[in-house]
Amino acid sequence: MGRFSVAGKTVLVTGAAKRLGRAFALDFASRGAHLAVHYRSSRKEAEIVVHEIVGKGGVAKAFRADLRVREEVEKMAEEVISWSAPRGLAAVVASASRFHKTPWETLSEQDWEEMIETNLTAVFRLARLFAPALVTNGSFITIGDWAAERPYRGFLPYCVSKAGVAALTKALAVELAPGIRANAVCPGTVLPPDSAKPEVIERIRGRTPLGRIGSPEDVAAAVRFLVEETDFATGTCLVIDGGRLVSDPGYG
Ligand SMILES: NC(=O)c1ccc[n+]([C@@H]2O[C@H](COP(=O)([O-])OP(=O)(O)OC[C@H]3O[C@@H](n4cnc5c(N)ncnc54)[C@H](OP(=O)(O)O)[C@@H]3O)[C@@H](O)[C@H]2O)c1
């Protein structure tokens, strides 16, 4: 048992129907948290996550919102906060995001707006709506990316949005202290997009000092550490990238 326990309290994970968000949700459920499983379009997958948690004796419910639509997020906030009573909200993990190639030559203002709204503005929106409901010593966790510091070529708005997330997390740590902590986990490649070619994955592996692609569980353990195991970290960014940041010159 860590210093702060999520058992019996609610954890909201955004983008929890699949991939990394799903891993965060299952990990916190295994620690006894009640899971608010957020999704936008992956309703079926979100229900599967809920069933998996409930099937193991846990507590979970799916909540839908398009995070780019303020009214939808406000409605979800009301629903999640009331569902989290009486034990309260232990943590919010803002994992939902967009990631796709936007080559410089064809980059449009629409690409920029979509990425910044989804990956940065929505995280700010979640912090504003949920921070007042977090229990003392609760956590607002953001998910950054090592590529905020070594931008991938062809992913300008994504990399800028994640640099913004790192800055937002530091600023939130200052604003929300001493009651609430705000920390980021910044993964390297863990789950490449389904469209990633095998040679791209091999190149990433070759550029990673630890010689492998990380697993969702590696990242989930880092999130859990910041929420439950330490209560003296705020405003930090825990890089979980197999050593890529310290050795790879970047460029994609
Ligand atoms: N995968 C990696 O290797 C990796 C590496 C570094 C950093 N990260 C970061 O880790 C986090 C999770 O990564 P991931 O690969 O699991 O993410 P992902 O599969 O790209 O996206 C997760 C979910 O975000 C949701 N989402 C997208 N736009 C949304 C919107 N407007 N409103 C609400 N939800 C929206 C989608 O939910 P629905 O399907 O329900 O629509 C999607 O399933 C992200 O912040 C990502 O940037 C991932």
The ligand as an SDF file (V2000), in Angstrom:
LIG
                    3D

 48 52  0  0  0  0  0  0  0  0999 V2000
    0.8290    5.1980  -27.9420 N   0  0  0  0  0  0  0  0  0  0  0  0
    2.0640    5.6180  -27.6890 C   0  0  0  0  0  0  0  0  0  0  0  0
    3.0570    4.9380  -27.9610 O   0  0  0  0  0  0  0  0  0  0  0  0
    2.2660    6.9590  -27.0330 C   0  0  0  0  0  0  0  0  0  0  0  0
    3.5500    7.5180  -26.9990 C   0  0  0  0  0  0  0  0  0  0  0  0
    3.7390    8.7470  -26.3960 C   0  0  0  0  0  0  0  0  0  0  0  0
    2.6620    9.4210  -25.8240 C   0  0  0  0  0  0  0  0  0  0  0  0
    1.4110    8.8530  -25.8690 N   0  0  0  0  0  0  0  0  0  0  0  0
    0.2930    9.5710  -25.2530 C   0  0  0  0  0  0  0  0  0  0  0  0
   -0.4040    8.6630  -24.3990 O   0  0  0  0  0  0  0  0  0  0  0  0
   -1.8040    8.9230  -24.4360 C   0  0  0  0  0  0  0  0  0  0  0  0
   -2.5570    7.6560  -24.8450 C   0  0  0  0  0  0  0  0  0  0  0  0
   -2.0400    7.1990  -26.0880 O   0  0  0  0  0  0  0  0  0  0  0  0
   -2.8740    6.2160  -27.0180 P   0  0  0  0  0  0  0  0  0  0  0  0
   -1.9630    5.8310  -28.1220 O   0  0  0  0  0  0  0  0  0  0  0  0
   -3.5200    5.1760  -26.1850 O   0  0  0  0  0  0  0  0  0  0  0  0
   -3.9980    7.2430  -27.5750 O   0  0  0  0  0  0  0  0  0  0  0  0
   -4.9140    7.1040  -28.8680 P   0  0  0  0  0  0  0  0  0  0  0  0
   -5.2060    5.6770  -29.0990 O   0  0  0  0  0  0  0  0  0  0  0  0
   -4.3050    7.9040  -29.9920 O   0  0  0  0  0  0  0  0  0  0  0  0
   -6.2250    7.9040  -28.3990 O   0  0  0  0  0  0  0  0  0  0  0  0
   -6.8820    7.5560  -27.1960 C   0  0  0  0  0  0  0  0  0  0  0  0
   -8.3200    7.9830  -27.2660 C   0  0  0  0  0  0  0  0  0  0  0  0
   -8.4410    9.4100  -27.3270 O   0  0  0  0  0  0  0  0  0  0  0  0
   -9.8050    9.6330  -27.5990 C   0  0  0  0  0  0  0  0  0  0  0  0
  -10.0540   10.9350  -28.2320 N   0  0  0  0  0  0  0  0  0  0  0  0
   -9.4740   11.4730  -29.3310 C   0  0  0  0  0  0  0  0  0  0  0  0
  -10.0610   12.6620  -29.6180 N   0  0  0  0  0  0  0  0  0  0  0  0
  -11.0260   12.8710  -28.6760 C   0  0  0  0  0  0  0  0  0  0  0  0
  -11.9730   13.9010  -28.4330 C   0  0  0  0  0  0  0  0  0  0  0  0
  -12.0860   14.9760  -29.2240 N   0  0  0  0  0  0  0  0  0  0  0  0
  -12.7940   13.7660  -27.3640 N   0  0  0  0  0  0  0  0  0  0  0  0
  -12.7320   12.6870  -26.5780 C   0  0  0  0  0  0  0  0  0  0  0  0
  -11.8580   11.6790  -26.7520 N   0  0  0  0  0  0  0  0  0  0  0  0
  -11.0140   11.7800  -27.7950 C   0  0  0  0  0  0  0  0  0  0  0  0
  -10.2910    8.5100  -28.4980 C   0  0  0  0  0  0  0  0  0  0  0  0
  -11.4730    7.9670  -27.8980 O   0  0  0  0  0  0  0  0  0  0  0  0
  -12.6130    7.2300  -28.7660 P   0  0  0  0  0  0  0  0  0  0  0  0
  -11.9250    6.0750  -29.4380 O   0  0  0  0  0  0  0  0  0  0  0  0
  -13.6240    6.8100  -27.7650 O   0  0  0  0  0  0  0  0  0  0  0  0
  -13.1450    8.2410  -29.7490 O   0  0  0  0  0  0  0  0  0  0  0  0
   -9.1080    7.5080  -28.4700 C   0  0  0  0  0  0  0  0  0  0  0  0
   -9.4980    6.1630  -28.3340 O   0  0  0  0  0  0  0  0  0  0  0  0
   -1.9850   10.0880  -25.4080 C   0  0  0  0  0  0  0  0  0  0  0  0
   -2.0400   11.2960  -24.6800 O   0  0  0  0  0  0  0  0  0  0  0  0
   -0.7400   10.0180  -26.2710 C   0  0  0  0  0  0  0  0  0  0  0  0
   -0.4010   11.2620  -26.8430 O   0  0  0  0  0  0  0  0  0  0  0  0
    1.1900    7.6410  -26.4770 C   0  0  0  0  0  0  0  0  0  0  0  0
  1  2  1  0
  2  3  2  0
  2  4  1  0
  4  5  1  0
  4 48  2  0
  5  6  2  0
  6  7  1  0
  7  8  2  0
  8  9  1  0
  8 48  1  0
  9 10  1  0
  9 46  1  0
 10 11  1  0
 11 12  1  0
 11 44  1  0
 12 13  1  0
 13 14  1  0
 14 15  2  0
 14 16  1  0
 14 17  1  0
 17 18  1  0
 18 19  2  0
 18 20  1  0
 18 21  1  0
 21 22  1  0
 22 23  1  0
 23 24  1  0
 23 42  1  0
 24 25  1  0
 25 26  1  0
 25 36  1  0
 26 27  1  0
 26 35  1  0
 27 28  2  0
 28 29  1  0
 29 30  1  0
 29 35  2  0
 30 31  1  0
 30 32  2  0
 32 33  1  0
 33 34  2  0
 34 35  1  0
 36 37  1  0
 36 42  1  0
 37 38  1  0
 38 39  2  0
 38 40  1  0
 38 41  1  0
 42 43  1  0
 44 45  1  0
 44 46  1  0
 46 47  1  0
M  CHG  2   8   1  16  -1
M  END
$$$$
